[in-house]
């Protein structure tokens, strides 16, 4: 991760991050104002502009912060060779991040819906510059011999990702970590039966 260093007291930085995540997640980039973030974070306007420059730089910083938070923790966990055990561990890490920063998921969803072309280009540059493609980090080392004949690994991982992201989105207003773990395991077990050879189910 190549996020620029922000030399600001940690408590103030966390207040800014949490306030900005909430407002950008709820209102999107265009409708969110720095005044709203300043008020929610209970800091001076001069401080936020001193450290982050402007709204766009703060938004890009948040994107890299959030993406990096999930990415770094997940990549460090890639010891399992079994696809579903690796997915399970990855999703547990994602859920823990959402539990720590409740507006992370909505923020990332709002990023996907962003329509400002110049901002989308900058978001794409941040992602390309800072994070390798998921195929280069998630897929290496997986034991693909357990998959049924003719099953495409990349398509399977996309189906699983859509399912887990949908589950998180469905429970964003009634987020109970352990309950989501249980439900997620049920879906993963169903997919294991669908995609794995019988002897590995």
N, C-alpha and C positions, 0 to 999 in steps of 0.2 A: 504494500500500500504506500502511496506517495503523497499522502495528505500533508499540506503545509503545516508547520508548527504554529500554533496559536499560543502566544505567551500571555496567558490570562489566568487568574486564580481559578482553581478547579470548580469551586462552588458557583462562581459567576458563569463560567463556561457551561456548566450543566444546566443552570437556569435558562440560559439563552437557548441551548440545544432543545430542551424540553418544551419551552414556550414556542419556539420556531417550528418544531415538528408538529405541534398541535395546530397552530394556525395555518400552516401550509397544507396540512392534511385535511383540515376542515374547509378551507376557503380557496385552495389552489394558489399558485404563484401570483397571478395577476391581481387577485382581490385582497391578498394579504398586504398589510402595511407594516413598515418598521415600527411605527408608533404603537401598534397593537402588540407586537413582540416585546418592545421595551416595557410596556405597561405590565404585561403578563410575567415577564422575567424580573420585574422590579429592579431595573438597573437604569443608569443614565443613558440618554440617547447618544451622547458623545462617546461613551465607552463602546457601544456596539459598533458605531461607525469607525472608531479608531481601530478596533481589532478585525472587523470584517469588511470594512470599506463601503459596501452597499448591499442592497437586497439580493441582487443576483449572486454576488460572491458568497453571501451567507447561505443561499439556497444550494449552490454548488458544493460548498463546504459540508452542508448537512448530508447531501447525497453521498459524497465520498465517505463521510463519517459513518453513516448508516450501512452502506454497502460494505465498507471495510470491516465494520464491527462483526457483521455476520460472516463475511468471507474469511477473515483471519481465524475466527474460532472454528469454523467448519473445516477448513483445510488442515488445521492442526489435529483434527479428529479422524482423518482418513487412514485408519489402520485396518479396518474391516475389509476383507475381500468379498464378502457376501453383499450383493446389491441391496437387499432389503435391510440388512443390518446397518449398512452405510447410510441409507436413506433415513432409517429410524434415528440414528445418532445425529444426522444433519438437522432433522426436523425438531428434535429435542433442543438443539442449540438455538434454532430459530425461535422456538416458543419461549425459551428462556430470555432471549433478547427482547421479544415482544412484551414479556412480563416486566422486564426492566425499563423499557421505553414503550409505553402503551400505544403511541401513535406512529410507530415505525411502519407497520403494515399499511395503514391508510396513507402515510406519506409516500411510500413506494408506489402504491396504486395511483396516487395523484400525479406522480412523476410520469407514469405510463400514459396517463390521459392528457398530459401537457400538450398544448397545440401551438405554442410559440416556437416557430421553426428555428430561430437563432438560439433559443435556450435549449431546445432538443439537441441541436448540433453540439453545443458545449457539454451537455450531459453525456452525450455519446463519446466525446473526446476524453472526458474524465474517466469513463469506464474503460475505454481502450488503453489509455495511458497507465492506469493504476492496477487493473485486474486482468489476468489472463482469461481467455475463453473458458467456460465451464468444462468443455470437452477435454481441455488440457489439465484440469485439476481434479474433476470428479471421476472421470472414466478410467484413467490409468490404474492398474492394479486390481481391477474387479475380476472376479472369477466368472467368466461368461459361459463356462461349460454347463452351468446349471440351467440355463435358459432352454426352453423348448426349441426344436428345430424351426428355423425360419423367423424367429423373433428378432426384431431390430432393437438393439440396446438403447440407441438414442431415442427412439420413439417411446419405448417403455419408460425411460426416465422423464420424458416430457409428460406422459400420462400421469405418472406419479406426482410430478410437480404441480400439474393442474389440479389434481385431487387435493393435495395437501394445502395449496394456496386457497382453494375454494373453501376448505374446512376452516382455515384461519379467518377468512372473510366472513363466513357464516356466523362465527362465534365472536366476532369483534366486540359486540355489545354485551356479551355475557361470558367474558373470558375467565375460565377456571382451568388452570394449567393441567392438573392431573386428569380432569375429565376429558380434555382434548387429547392427552396422551393415549388414554384408553380408546377413544373413538378412532384415532389415527392408526393405532395398532390393528384395529378391526379391518380397516380398509387395506392396510399393508398386507395383512394375512390373506385377504381375498385376492389381492393382486399376485401374491406369491403363488397361490394355487393356479391362477390363470396363466402365468408366464413361466413358471419353473417346471422342469421335468418332475414326474410323479415322485421319484425317489428323493427329491430335495424339498418337497413340500412340508 
